[in-house]
Amino acid sequence: MTFSVSSNQKITWIASNNIFVRGYAYEANNQCLTEKKLANFFTDCVNPQHFKNKLKQLNGSFAVIIKIKPHEIWAAVDPLRSIPLFYYFEDDQLKVVDKYDAVTQSPDLDPCSVKEFTGLCYTTGNNTLLPHLGQIEAGQLITSEGSNVKKEFYYQHLHTYRNHFTRKEHFRNLNQVSNNVFQRMAEYCRDKTIVLPLSGGYDSRYIIAYWFF
């Protein structure tokens, strides 16, 4: 059982004791974890349930792969799947990758996924356009032992309607969430240049308005 990660990305993978991470995340106490600190956050994981509980504590943009033993791997992506991970079997060996370049070698496409992509512009679930290639969904982790791959969500974005808040309370909650989001963004970016593509929609106007006012 093996995995490979691309090395030509601006954000590189960090390795520590068979734990491989990419990106950043915030703990519940709002401490920012990057590089070795993020990898070390998972060092005490003793089983898949513990791994799941640790993932629930994080908020950020990250991907993690843990090699437990030669035939067992745990992997997960953040709730937005901002750093995608894919997996497939080759010669009875599971491979986890962040980039798949073998499309020309496997031209056969999954007909059901093609219909989905044609109508929706994306494929649903763990499916991709290639029948042998799976993807880890947003907020999902996979654990594997031998030829068995178990998929489980540690986070699901489910909407619930609460009408007991007043208009003032809604705005106060929105302001609190906005403060948390942009404070984390400012701390992580620091001296980096931030580029904001404008769509003309409410989201981009909201971001610009918050930064400037």
Secondary structure, DSSP 8 states (H G I E B T S, - for coil): -EEE--S-SSS--EEETTEEEEEEEE-TT--EEEHHHHHHTTTT--SHHHHHHHHHT-EEEEEEEEEEETTEEEEEE-TT-SS--EEEEETTEEEEES----GGG-----HHHHHHHHHHSS--TT--SSTT-EE--TTEEEEEETTEEEEEES----------S-HHHHHHHHHHHHHHHHHHHHHHHTTS-------SSHHHHHHHHHHH-
